[in-house]
Amino acid sequence: MSQSLPNIQSGGSLMLSWQVKDRHVLVIGGGSVGLSRVNHLLEADAKVTVVSKQVHSTLRRYGEIEMLESVEARGFQMKDLQMYEEISREDLLKLDLSKPESLDKVDDFDRNQKFALVLVCINDHVLAKQIYYRCKQLGLNVNLADRPDDCDFYFGSVYRRGSLQIMISTNGKSPRLCNRLKNFKIKPMFDSLDISNAVENLGYLRDKLRAEVHPGDDSRTIEERMEWNRKITDFYSIEDWCEMDTNDVEQILKQYPELPQLGTTN
């Protein structure tokens, strides 16, 4: 008996929640586009460095109140792409990975020295292209504003309510449409619900289930937790999860591995 295969629709992007918390990110260009990029990065808790001759007043203010790692009000130099690197890449490749201290050095380079992302927001297309290829030489992930063919990743339009983030992307074809979909379709749909509370309730349930109710790292235990978590999440409506509090979640957890009676949380 042949197994049915999923319907694969090619031509999309791999949608990821990229973790840049406490990682260095370089933004080249300090205008309105650069400001928009910086705002996204600050919400992701990145350590942002801005390099630009002209710096938006808001970015200057960010620098003054130490929201940014650094604001370099000058022209870009290619060496800026490695401004925080303390160990040479040649020496990094020579490290003996069987030694714990070598692993620590690699980890420190990746987390504290190398740029996790490079965002280019300048009108000089010749320079932007040169930066793109230098990033390729250095193995850095780069985005050139309004140049989708020269991007390792795109910025979509993001709707956020607390921990909930929904990103809409047209794969670089129409950012404006993404913005309109967010404001006129998604926002009205979710603004009437306390989605943040629902996310916190389900996060609390998942953490408590893993740490106290049914702990363990073996494959069977993990599978049992995941299966019950899936069922209990679907058991109640989205509106129910929005309206519950921690006491309600505690009552649900007490009934593990069973499901509650429909319509009750106690």
Backbone as CSV, one residue per row, in Angstrom:
resi,resn,N_x,N_y,N_z,CA_x,CA_y,CA_z,C_x,C_y,C_z
1,MET,0.857,-1.197,0.000,0.000,0.000,0.000,0.890,1.243,0.000
2,SER,0.739,2.073,-1.006,1.589,3.248,-1.130,1.176,4.321,-0.126
3,GLN,2.179,5.021,0.400,1.933,6.082,1.369,1.682,7.398,0.635
4,SER,0.637,8.101,1.047,0.342,9.389,0.417,1.389,10.411,0.844
5,LEU,1.790,11.248,-0.076,2.807,12.251,0.190,2.170,13.625,0.353
6,PRO,2.798,14.490,1.169,2.259,15.842,1.333,2.343,16.624,0.028
7,ASN,1.466,17.595,-0.109,1.467,18.443,-1.297,2.516,19.534,-1.119
8,ILE,3.658,19.378,-1.773,4.756,20.324,-1.641,4.601,21.446,-2.656
9,GLN,4.485,22.675,-2.139,4.369,23.842,-3.018,5.699,24.583,-2.994
10,SER,6.447,24.492,-4.056,7.772,25.109,-4.106,7.662,26.619,-4.337
11,GLY,8.807,27.287,-4.227,8.859,28.715,-4.520,8.692,29.604,-3.307
12,GLY,8.610,29.022,-2.099,8.450,29.826,-0.888,9.773,30.074,-0.190
13,SER,9.694,30.770,0.929,10.856,30.979,1.788,10.722,30.078,3.012
14,LEU,11.834,29.773,3.643,11.815,29.024,4.888,11.558,30.019,6.011
15,MET,10.360,29.995,6.567,9.961,30.966,7.591,10.516,30.527,8.945
16,LEU,11.390,31.347,9.525,12.066,31.010,10.766,11.916,32.130,11.792
17,SER,11.990,31.761,13.050,12.103,32.759,14.116,13.585,32.856,14.459
18,TRP,14.258,33.797,13.837,15.708,33.899,13.954,16.073,34.491,15.320
19,GLN,16.883,33.776,16.083,17.257,34.214,17.420,18.514,35.091,17.363
20,VAL,18.336,36.395,17.622,19.480,37.314,17.627,19.643,37.982,18.983
21,LYS,19.004,37.443,20.006,19.137,38.023,21.339,20.603,38.030,21.771
22,ASP,21.069,39.219,22.147,22.447,39.424,22.608,23.489,39.094,21.541
23,ARG,23.092,39.074,20.273,24.037,38.864,19.173,24.287,40.208,18.469
24,HIS,25.491,40.369,17.971,25.819,41.580,17.224,25.127,41.573,15.862
25,VAL,24.513,42.701,15.513,23.923,42.893,14.189,24.378,44.258,13.677
26,LEU,24.801,44.309,12.420,25.284,45.551,11.815,24.246,46.109,10.855
27,VAL,23.904,47.381,11.043,23.006,48.084,10.131,23.817,49.186,9.456
28,ILE,23.937,49.106,8.147,24.693,50.091,7.376,23.687,51.023,6.710
29,GLY,23.640,52.249,7.162,22.645,53.212,6.684,21.775,53.668,7.838
30,GLY,21.663,54.978,8.008,20.957,55.503,9.170,19.731,56.321,8.843
31,GLY,19.099,56.055,7.684,17.890,56.771,7.308,16.634,56.095,7.831
32,SER,15.504,56.373,7.189,14.225,55.838,7.651,14.159,54.315,7.513
33,VAL,14.759,53.764,6.450,14.767,52.303,6.283,15.637,51.660,7.358
34,GLY,16.797,52.259,7.592,17.666,51.754,8.647,16.985,51.796,9.999
35,LEU,16.253,52.880,10.265,15.513,52.996,11.524,14.487,51.881,11.659
36,SER,13.770,51.598,10.576,12.789,50.518,10.600,13.442,49.181,10.937
37,ARG,14.609,48.909,10.321,15.338,47.669,10.600,15.769,47.623,12.072
38,VAL,16.271,48.735,12.556,16.740,48.785,13.945,15.589,48.519,14.914
39,ASN,14.419,49.079,14.637,13.271,48.858,15.521,12.930,47.367,15.610
40,HIS,12.962,46.681,14.466,12.719,45.233,14.470,13.776,44.515,15.309
41,LEU,15.020,44.911,15.150,16.115,44.245,15.854,16.055,44.475,17.358
42,LEU,15.663,45.679,17.771,15.566,45.963,19.200,14.463,45.131,19.850
43,GLU,13.387,44.882,19.107,12.329,44.038,19.648,12.799,42.598,19.799
44,ALA,13.844,42.229,19.074,14.407,40.880,19.181,15.627,40.858,20.109
45,ASP,15.880,41.989,20.807,16.953,42.083,21.809,18.349,41.897,21.224
46,ALA,18.536,42.338,19.988,19.857,42.257,19.364,20.751,43.395,19.861
47,LYS,22.054,43.200,19.733,23.044,44.238,20.029,23.374,44.920,18.704
48,VAL,22.787,46.101,18.490,22.799,46.736,17.171,23.893,47.795,17.068
49,THR,24.652,47.717,15.980,25.629,48.742,15.627,25.191,49.391,14.320
50,VAL,25.132,50.723,14.304,24.741,51.475,13.110,25.948,52.241,12.587
51,VAL,26.202,52.110,11.291,27.270,52.871,10.641,26.650,53.684,9.513
52,SER,26.780,55.021,9.581,26.191,55.879,8.551,26.689,57.313,8.720
53,LYS,26.926,57.982,7.591,27.305,59.394,7.662,26.165,60.233,8.210
54,GLN,24.962,60.009,7.672,23.772,60.691,8.166,22.990,59.723,9.057
55,VAL,22.669,60.172,10.263,21.999,59.310,11.232,20.666,59.934,11.624
56,HIS,19.594,59.190,11.470,18.259,59.632,11.841,18.244,60.086,13.304
57,SER,17.490,61.135,13.588,17.466,61.689,14.948,17.027,60.649,15.980
58,THR,16.120,59.768,15.592,15.669,58.728,16.533,16.801,57.754,16.834
59,LEU,17.597,57.421,15.814,18.738,56.534,16.041,19.774,57.209,16.942
60,ARG,19.956,58.505,16.755,20.877,59.237,17.634,20.388,59.167,19.076
61,ARG,19.078,59.316,19.245,18.511,59.250,20.590,18.674,57.856,21.183
62,TYR,18.456,56.835,20.359,18.684,55.455,20.816,20.114,55.300,21.339
63,GLY,21.061,55.886,20.591,22.459,55.785,21.002,22.720,56.508,22.313
64,GLU,22.095,57.663,22.474,22.291,58.460,23.686,21.794,57.734,24.931
65,ILE,20.701,57.006,24.806,20.143,56.299,25.978,20.592,54.832,26.010
66,GLU,21.623,54.531,25.217,22.312,53.236,25.241,21.405,52.059,24.872
67,MET,20.483,52.300,23.946,19.694,51.198,23.406,20.456,50.466,22.313
68,LEU,21.485,51.128,21.765,22.291,50.536,20.702,23.688,50.215,21.226
69,GLU,24.311,49.221,20.607,25.689,48.891,20.968,26.616,50.033,20.599
70,SER,26.397,50.601,19.390,27.240,51.707,18.941,26.580,52.418,17.767
71,VAL,26.788,53.726,17.676,26.398,54.509,16.503,27.664,55.148,15.949
72,GLU,28.069,54.713,14.762,29.276,55.229,14.117,28.845,56.212,13.029
73,ALA,28.909,57.521,13.349,28.445,58.545,12.411,29.563,58.885,11.421
74,ARG,29.772,57.978,10.482,30.837,58.122,9.474,30.538,57.194,8.311
75,GLY,31.358,57.285,7.294,31.201,56.402,6.164,31.582,54.968,6.499
76,PHE,30.970,54.045,5.797,31.242,52.623,6.022,32.617,52.233,5.497
77,GLN,33.298,51.336,6.229,34.566,50.750,5.795,34.414,49.227,5.830
78,MET,35.025,48.555,4.890,34.879,47.105,4.810,35.304,46.397,6.098
79,LYS,36.267,46.965,6.798,36.718,46.347,8.045,35.639,46.392,9.125
80,ASP,34.601,47.224,8.914,33.503,47.270,9.889,32.797,45.920,10.015
81,LEU,32.837,45.127,8.961,32.168,43.828,8.987,32.795,42.880,10.000
82,GLN,33.992,43.214,10.473,34.694,42.378,11.454,35.111,43.190,12.675
83,MET,34.416,44.274,12.950,34.876,45.218,13.966,34.955,44.627,15.379
84,TYR,34.195,43.587,15.663,34.214,43.010,17.008,35.001,41.702,17.082
85,GLU,35.566,41.277,15.970,36.287,40.001,15.950,37.662,40.147,16.584
86,GLU,37.925,39.353,17.624,39.188,39.414,18.354,40.154,38.307,17.944
87,ILE,39.638,37.231,17.416,40.469,36.129,16.953,40.344,36.046,15.430
88,SER,41.445,35.816,14.765,41.395,35.735,13.304,40.682,34.455,12.891
89,ARG,40.065,34.483,11.739,39.366,33.302,11.243,40.350,32.176,10.928
90,GLU,41.567,32.540,10.531,42.587,31.523,10.275,42.922,30.776,11.554
91,ASP,43.094,31.531,12.657,43.395,30.890,13.940,42.205,30.083,14.448
92,LEU,41.015,30.575,14.144,39.807,29.872,14.578,39.739,28.481,13.950
93,LEU,40.108,28.400,12.675,40.053,27.123,11.963,41.136,26.148,12.424
94,LYS,42.181,26.667,13.082,43.272,25.820,13.552,43.014,25.218,14.933
95,LEU,41.946,25.641,15.588,41.671,25.176,16.947,41.384,23.680,16.962
96,ASP,41.861,23.020,17.993,41.628,21.590,18.197,40.272,21.416,18.879
97,LEU,39.286,20.942,18.137,37.923,20.854,18.664,37.731,19.715,19.656
98,SER,38.777,18.954,19.916,38.679,17.935,20.963,38.931,18.526,22.344
99,LYS,39.357,19.789,22.386,39.655,20.453,23.657,38.507,21.388,24.039
100,PRO,38.040,21.305,25.289,36.923,22.165,25.734,37.204,23.652,25.577
101,GLU,38.454,24.065,25.825,38.773,25.485,25.713,38.659,25.977,24.268
102,SER,38.885,25.089,23.307,38.729,25.461,21.903,37.257,25.658,21.568
103,LEU,36.417,24.786,22.110,34.976,24.926,21.883,34.470,26.234,22.471
104,ASP,35.015,26.617,23.623,34.624,27.886,24.247,35.005,29.068,23.361
105,LYS,36.164,28.976,22.720,36.608,30.062,21.845,35.725,30.175,20.607
106,VAL,35.341,29.025,20.046,34.442,29.035,18.887,33.094,29.612,19.277
107,ASP,32.586,29.194,20.435,31.290,29.676,20.903,31.334,31.177,21.162
108,ASP,32.427,31.658,21.747,32.566,33.088,22.020,32.632,33.883,20.721
109,PHE,33.345,33.355,19.733,33.422,34.034,18.442,32.037,34.140,17.815
110,ASP,31.291,33.040,17.845,29.969,33.013,17.210,28.977,33.907,17.936
111,ARG,29.010,33.908,19.257,28.004,34.634,20.034,28.365,36.089,20.303
112,ASN,29.651,36.385,20.450,30.037,37.701,20.950,30.918,38.520,20.018
113,GLN,31.383,37.926,18.925,32.305,38.654,18.054,31.801,38.802,16.617
114,LYS,31.243,37.754,16.078,30.803,37.769,14.674,29.428,38.415,14.553
115,PHE,29.199,39.152,13.458,27.869,39.695,13.201,26.930,38.559,12.793
116,ALA,25.821,38.444,13.502,24.822,37.435,13.155,24.110,37.803,11.863
117,LEU,23.905,39.104,11.657,23.240,39.607,10.461,23.890,40.920,10.043
118,VAL,23.849,41.192,8.752,24.275,42.487,8.217,23.125,43.022,7.360
119,LEU,22.653,44.230,7.688,21.542,44.843,6.969,22.046,46.108,6.281
120,VAL,21.924,46.130,4.962,22.456,47.241,4.169,21.295,48.100,3.691
121,CYS,21.284,49.361,4.110,20.172,50.277,3.801,20.719,51.583,3.242
122,ILE,21.428,51.491,2.128,22.048,52.674,1.527,21.634,52.779,0.058
123,ASN,21.774,53.995,-0.478,21.394,54.242,-1.874,22.533,54.007,-2.859
124,ASP,23.729,53.820,-2.343,24.886,53.574,-3.199,24.871,52.092,-3.586
125,HIS,24.319,51.797,-4.755,24.136,50.400,-5.150,25.455,49.686,-5.440
126,VAL,26.450,50.441,-5.907,27.762,49.837,-6.180,28.390,49.376,-4.870
127,LEU,28.390,50.249,-3.874,28.948,49.895,-2.577,28.139,48.772,-1.923
128,ALA,26.817,48.859,-2.036,25.959,47.827,-1.446,26.301,46.451,-2.021
129,LYS,26.541,46.401,-3.321,26.887,45.136,-3.970,28.237,44.631,-3.477
130,GLN,29.184,45.530,-3.284,30.495,45.139,-2.779,30.376,44.586,-1.361
131,ILE,29.547,45.230,-0.552,29.327,44.746,0.821,28.707,43.350,0.791
132,TYR,27.763,43.157,-0.127,27.106,41.859,-0.255,28.141,40.761,-0.500
133,TYR,29.045,40.989,-1.443,30.013,39.949,-1.786,31.086,39.781,-0.717
134,ARG,31.424,40.846,0.003,32.354,40.679,1.111,31.691,39.847,2.214
135,CYS,30.405,40.049,2.432,29.683,39.222,3.406,29.701,37.755,2.987
136,LYS,29.579,37.516,1.685,29.654,36.134,1.183,31.033,35.541,1.474
137,GLN,32.073,36.358,1.291,33.433,35.881,1.569,33.603,35.528,3.049
138,LEU,32.938,36.292,3.903,33.084,36.102,5.345,32.046,35.153,5.936
139,GLY,31.126,34.689,5.110,30.098,33.782,5.615,29.066,34.472,6.484
140,LEU,28.781,35.745,6.196,27.805,36.504,6.977,26.474,36.572,6.244
141,ASN,25.380,36.465,6.975,24.043,36.572,6.396,23.710,38.039,6.182
142,VAL,23.268,38.385,4.963,23.129,39.791,4.599,21.799,40.053,3.900
143,ASN,21.296,41.253,4.112,20.076,41.721,3.445,20.340,43.099,2.863
144,LEU,20.069,43.274,1.558,20.155,44.574,0.913,18.746,45.104,0.713
145,ALA,18.446,46.243,1.312,17.108,46.810,1.231,16.694,47.024,-0.219
146,ASP,15.490,46.575,-0.559,14.898,46.743,-1.888,15.703,46.052,-2.983
147,ARG,16.495,45.033,-2.606,17.247,44.246,-3.597,17.036,42.758,-3.274
148,PRO,15.834,42.219,-3.544,15.510,40.850,-3.118,16.454,39.785,-3.656
149,ASP,17.089,40.030,-4.816,18.009,39.034,-5.356,19.320,38.988,-4.582
150,ASP,19.563,40.028,-3.776,20.812,40.100,-3.000,20.507,39.993,-1.506
151,CYS,19.654,39.059,-1.162,19.245,38.890,0.233,19.270,37.424,0.634
152,ASP,19.848,37.151,1.795,19.758,35.810,2.366,18.431,35.624,3.094
153,PHE,17.773,36.731,3.403,16.508,36.694,4.134,15.739,37.978,3.834
154,TYR,14.426,37.928,4.011,13.567,39.093,3.802,12.948,39.522,5.128
155,PHE,12.539,40.776,5.176,11.725,41.261,6.276,10.269,41.243,5.835
156,GLY,9.415,40.590,6.610,7.993,40.602,6.323,7.292,41.623,7.194
157,SER,5.999,41.693,7.040,5.186,42.542,7.911,4.796,41.711,9.125
158,VAL,5.017,42.247,10.335,4.836,41.462,11.554,3.713,42.039,12.414
159,TYR,2.803,41.159,12.800,1.788,41.502,13.795,2.229,40.892,15.115
160,ARG,2.245,41.706,16.174,2.723,41.201,17.463,1.771,41.564,18.592
161,ARG,1.507,40.556,19.413,0.797,40.754,20.681,1.534,39.934,21.729
162,GLY,2.421,40.598,22.483,3.209,39.883,23.474,4.129,38.882,22.812
163,SER,4.042,37.623,23.256,4.909,36.576,22.705,4.453,36.089,21.340
164,LEU,3.228,36.421,20.972,2.717,35.992,19.671,3.245,36.906,18.569
165,GLN,3.857,36.318,17.558,4.310,37.065,16.386,3.857,36.336,15.131
166,ILE,3.222,37.080,14.240,2.774,36.522,12.964,3.431,37.333,11.856
167,MET,4.184,36.641,11.008,4.846,37.337,9.914,4.193,36.985,8.584
168,ILE,4.006,38.007,7.765,3.443,37.833,6.431,4.527,38.221,5.424
169,SER,4.727,37.368,4.427,5.746,37.653,3.421,5.214,37.333,2.031
170,THR,5.592,38.173,1.079,5.316,37.871,-0.335,6.615,37.503,-1.041
171,ASN,7.629,37.076,-0.246,8.940,36.729,-0.795,9.552,37.883,-1.593
172,GLY,9.391,39.084,-1.046,10.021,40.254,-1.636,9.258,40.902,-2.770
173,LYS,8.070,40.363,-3.109,7.354,40.877,-4.274,6.519,42.123,-3.977
174,SER,5.896,42.172,-2.794,5.075,43.341,-2.475,4.986,43.556,-0.970
175,PRO,6.016,44.182,-0.368,5.974,44.478,1.066,4.757,45.312,1.464
176,ARG,4.318,46.197,0.563,3.171,47.053,0.878,1.907,46.219,1.082
177,LEU,1.722,45.191,0.262,0.560,44.321,0.419,0.605,43.619,1.769
178,CYS,1.785,43.189,2.186,1.926,42.558,3.499,1.442,43.493,4.601
179,ASN,1.846,44.756,4.491,1.457,45.738,5.498,-0.055,45.937,5.528
180,ARG,-0.677,45.965,4.361,-2.128,46.141,4.290,-2.862,44.913,4.835
181,LEU,-2.351,43.722,4.543,-2.956,42.508,5.082,-2.897,42.502,6.608
182,LYS,-1.771,42.951,7.145,-1.626,43.010,8.598,-2.635,43.983,9.214
183,ASN,-2.698,45.183,8.659,-3.520,46.240,9.264,-5.014,46.058,9.043
184,PHE,-5.402,45.500,7.896,-6.829,45.454,7.565,-7.452,44.066,7.681
185,LYS,-6.639,43.033,7.847,-7.188,41.677,7.974,-6.796,41.014,9.294
186,ILE,-5.505,40.915,9.551,-5.050,40.202,10.746,-5.301,40.995,12.023
187,LYS,-4.982,42.286,12.021,-5.145,43.103,13.212,-6.598,43.122,13.702
188,PRO,-7.584,43.379,12.842,-8.966,43.350,13.326,-9.381,41.970,13.859
189,MET,-8.816,40.922,13.304,-9.169,39.565,13.716,-8.701,39.270,15.140
190,PHE,-7.512,39.748,15.496,-6.907,39.384,16.773,-7.036,40.439,17.860
191,ASP,-7.261,41.691,17.500,-7.289,42.745,18.509,-8.431,42.587,19.509
192,SER,-9.479,41.864,19.122,-10.608,41.677,20.036,-10.368,40.544,21.023
193,LEU,-9.261,39.808,20.862,-8.954,38.678,21.736,-7.715,38.977,22.583
194,ASP,-7.694,38.436,23.794,-6.516,38.577,24.646,-5.542,37.440,24.311
195,ILE,-4.994,37.503,23.098,-4.126,36.449,22.601,-2.884,36.295,23.478
196,SER,-2.365,37.395,24.001,-1.181,37.325,24.853,-1.437,36.428,26.058
197,ASN,-2.633,36.532,26.624,-2.980,35.694,27.771,-3.057,34.228,27.375
198,ALA,-3.611,33.967,26.200,-3.694,32.583,25.720,-2.292,31.993,25.551
199,VAL,-1.385,32.771,24.971,-0.015,32.298,24.764,0.661,32.015,26.106
200,GLU,0.473,32.923,27.074,1.086,32.729,28.386,0.502,31.507,29.085
201,ASN,-0.812,31.309,28.969,-1.446,30.141,29.589,-0.882,28.838,29.029
202,LEU,-0.768,28.767,27.723,-0.287,27.540,27.089,1.213,27.343,27.306
203,GLY,1.958,28.431,27.393,3.378,28.322,27.720,3.579,27.825,29.140
204,TYR,2.747,28.329,30.066,2.800,27.877,31.464,2.453,26.395,31.560
205,LEU,1.408,25.991,30.836,0.995,24.593,30.844,2.114,23.695,30.317
206,ARG,2.721,24.084,29.237,3.791,23.272,28.624,4.987,23.149,29.551
207,ASP,5.398,24.270,30.159,6.565,24.244,31.053,6.284,23.421,32.309
208,LYS,5.104,23.587,32.880,4.737,22.875,34.102,4.614,21.375,33.828
209,LEU,4.057,21.039,32.691,3.914,19.634,32.310,5.290,18.980,32.194
210,ARG,6.233,19.676,31.589,7.563,19.128,31.365,8.390,19.071,32.646
211,ALA,8.241,20.094,33.511,9.098,20.181,34.696,8.559,19.416,35.898
212,GLU,7.218,19.334,36.062,6.664,18.778,37.287,5.656,17.647,37.084
213,VAL,4.732,17.814,36.166,3.650,16.848,36.030,4.119,15.547,35.401
214,HIS,4.890,15.631,34.348,5.369,14.421,33.658,6.783,14.667,33.139
215,PRO,7.774,14.770,34.050,9.146,15.052,33.638,9.807,13.832,33.007
216,GLY,10.919,14.082,32.338,11.679,13.005,31.722,12.137,13.364,30.327
217,ASP,13.295,12.834,29.939,13.868,13.153,28.635,13.911,11.961,27.692
218,ASP,13.371,10.830,28.104,13.352,9.684,27.208,12.287,9.890,26.134
219,SER,12.452,9.229,25.023,11.596,9.462,23.862,10.122,9.156,24.150
220,ARG,9.846,8.131,24.933,8.456,7.775,25.222,7.773,8.864,26.043
221,THR,8.461,9.361,27.064,7.893,10.421,27.904,7.651,11.683,27.089
222,ILE,8.613,12.044,26.260,8.464,13.239,25.423,7.269,13.087,24.489
223,GLU,7.122,11.914,23.889,6.004,11.669,22.980,4.663,11.757,23.709
224,GLU,4.594,11.209,24.935,3.358,11.254,25.731,2.995,12.693,26.082
225,ARG,4.001,13.475,26.485,3.745,14.885,26.808,3.243,15.636,25.593
226,MET,3.917,15.460,24.463,3.547,16.185,23.257,2.144,15.818,22.790
227,GLU,1.797,14.537,22.884,0.475,14.098,22.440,-0.619,14.699,23.314
228,TRP,-0.426,14.689,24.635,-1.434,15.260,25.534,-1.508,16.779,25.362
229,ASN,-0.353,17.410,25.203,-0.325,18.861,25.001,-1.096,19.247,23.738
230,ARG,-0.926,18.454,22.679,-1.659,18.721,21.434,-3.165,18.583,21.660
231,LYS,-3.564,17.509,22.343,-4.988,17.264,22.562,-5.619,18.323,23.454
232,ILE,-4.917,18.711,24.520,-5.493,19.672,25.457,-5.560,21.072,24.831
233,THR,-4.595,21.392,23.983,-4.628,22.688,23.297,-5.849,22.774,22.389
234,ASP,-6.147,21.678,21.705,-7.293,21.650,20.791,-8.620,21.447,21.521
235,PHE,-8.558,20.938,22.747,-9.777,20.624,23.499,-10.590,21.884,23.783
236,TYR,-9.889,22.963,24.127,-10.555,24.235,24.407,-10.450,25.159,23.189
237,SER,-11.370,26.072,23.089,-11.340,27.036,21.996,-10.268,28.094,22.252
238,ILE,-9.902,28.804,21.208,-8.951,29.905,21.366,-9.492,30.923,22.352
239,GLU,-10.799,31.181,22.269,-11.421,32.131,23.199,-11.308,31.655,24.641
240,ASP,-11.456,30.333,24.861,-11.312,29.790,26.214,-9.921,30.057,26.766
241,TRP,-8.909,29.789,25.966,-7.537,30.006,26.433,-7.275,31.484,26.700
242,CYS,-7.907,32.350,25.944,-7.753,33.796,26.159,-8.328,34.234,27.505
243,GLU,-9.373,33.546,27.970,-10.091,33.964,29.174,-9.613,33.274,30.445
244,MET,-8.862,32.190,30.330,-8.402,31.455,31.514,-7.341,32.228,32.282
245,ASP,-7.121,31.795,33.544,-6.004,32.304,34.320,-5.168,31.122,34.793
246,THR,-4.131,31.404,35.573,-3.206,30.355,36.012,-3.907,29.279,36.829
247,ASN,-4.875,29.671,37.670,-5.600,28.684,38.466,-6.348,27.694,37.574
248,ASP,-6.935,28.201,36.490,-7.636,27.309,35.543,-6.651,26.302,34.929
249,VAL,-5.476,26.781,34.566,-4.484,25.902,33.956,-4.018,24.842,34.959
250,GLU,-3.868,25.253,36.210,-3.467,24.296,37.249,-4.504,23.180,37.386
251,GLN,-5.772,23.525,37.315,-6.830,22.520,37.425,-6.789,21.554,36.244
252,ILE,-6.490,22.066,35.080,-6.378,21.212,33.893,-5.220,20.235,34.054
253,LEU,-4.084,20.733,34.554,-2.906,19.893,34.732,-3.150,18.767,35.738
254,LYS,-3.997,19.014,36.730,-4.287,17.989,37.742,-4.976,16.769,37.132
255,GLN,-5.570,16.938,35.976,-6.308,15.838,35.354,-5.454,15.025,34.388
256,TYR,-4.183,15.409,34.221,-3.282,14.655,33.351,-3.180,13.216,33.831
257,PRO,-3.208,12.205,32.978,-3.170,12.258,31.504,-4.549,12.274,30.847
258,GLU,-5.605,12.464,31.660,-6.953,12.497,31.105,-7.267,13.889,30.576
259,LEU,-8.318,13.985,29.786,-8.828,15.273,29.336,-9.986,15.686,30.240
260,PRO,-10.156,16.985,30.475,-11.266,17.450,31.308,-12.615,17.155,30.664
261,GLN,-13.656,17.286,31.462,-15.000,17.212,30.908,-15.237,18.458,30.077
262,LEU,-15.876,18.319,28.942,-16.090,19.441,28.039,-16.801,20.583,28.743
263,GLY,-16.247,21.785,28.582,-16.880,22.975,29.144,-16.473,23.268,30.564
264,THR,-15.510,22.507,31.128,-15.092,22.751,32.504,-13.593,22.927,32.577
265,THR,-13.145,23.683,33.585,-11.723,23.809,33.898,-11.499,23.521,35.373
266,ASN,-12.510,22.965,36.043,-12.349,22.647,37.456,-13.133,21.397,37.797
